[in-house]
Amino acid sequence: MIPIAIAIALSTVPIMITIVILLSPERSRAAMPFLIGWVAGILVVVSICALLAEAVPAPRSPRRPDTVIGTIEIIVGVALLAVAIISWIRASRSDVHSMPMGLGSKTKFSAWEALGLGFILNVRPKGILLAIAGGLTVRSDAETLPIAVVAILVYTAIGASTVAVPIIAVRVAPGRTEPILIRTQDWLVRHGTAITSVVLIVIALLIIGMGVQRL
């Protein structure tokens, strides 16, 4: 679960949106709702995927290969690989770097807008594919319900960490963190898509390898 959660954490879109919110006049009322929405989205989507994965037939004997799970993991990995490659190609062909989701001119966020945005980011194709991979891992490798719950909570905590840390840092030391946020935002605008694509390619290959290993 940890590598998949790291891929969630290194997704640059929620990080960039977090920075936009923290640099906006409404950060005091929008930052925490965005974090709550992001955490809730990760938790809900991966939990639903784990529950749905319970419907996947298991091998009759522990010694037999988990063919169905392995096949689905390979399909998910290939789909992630395609998403990553397409994103990388688009980024390499474009000379214009801009903020995600048209946020370049967005300066005000209500608490409900931030909450909904945080949640809805988890239902993008990339987020759903990663959640499916996480749910399949829970279904296949968690032997008991407590282990499954702990795995999902750890997955959520790691996935949400890169949004939570800057929000907490701004609350603790706003004056010191603002210049760092501005520099980070400029750097992510230029390189964010490439970073996300590379991370996705690595994780996609890992998921494909997991699937092959189960066959």
Secondary structure, DSSP 4 states (H G I P E B T S, - for coil): -HHHHHHHHT-HHHHHHHHHHHTSTTHHHHHHHHHHHHHHHHHHHHHHHHHHHTTSPPPSSTTS--HHHHHHHHHHHHHHHHHHHHHHHHHHH------GGGGGG-----HHHHHHHHHHGGGSHHHHHHHHHHHHHHHHH--SHHHHHHHHHHHHHHHHHHHHHHHHHHHH-HHHHHHHHHHHHHHHHHHHHHHHHHHHHHHHHHHHHHHHHH-
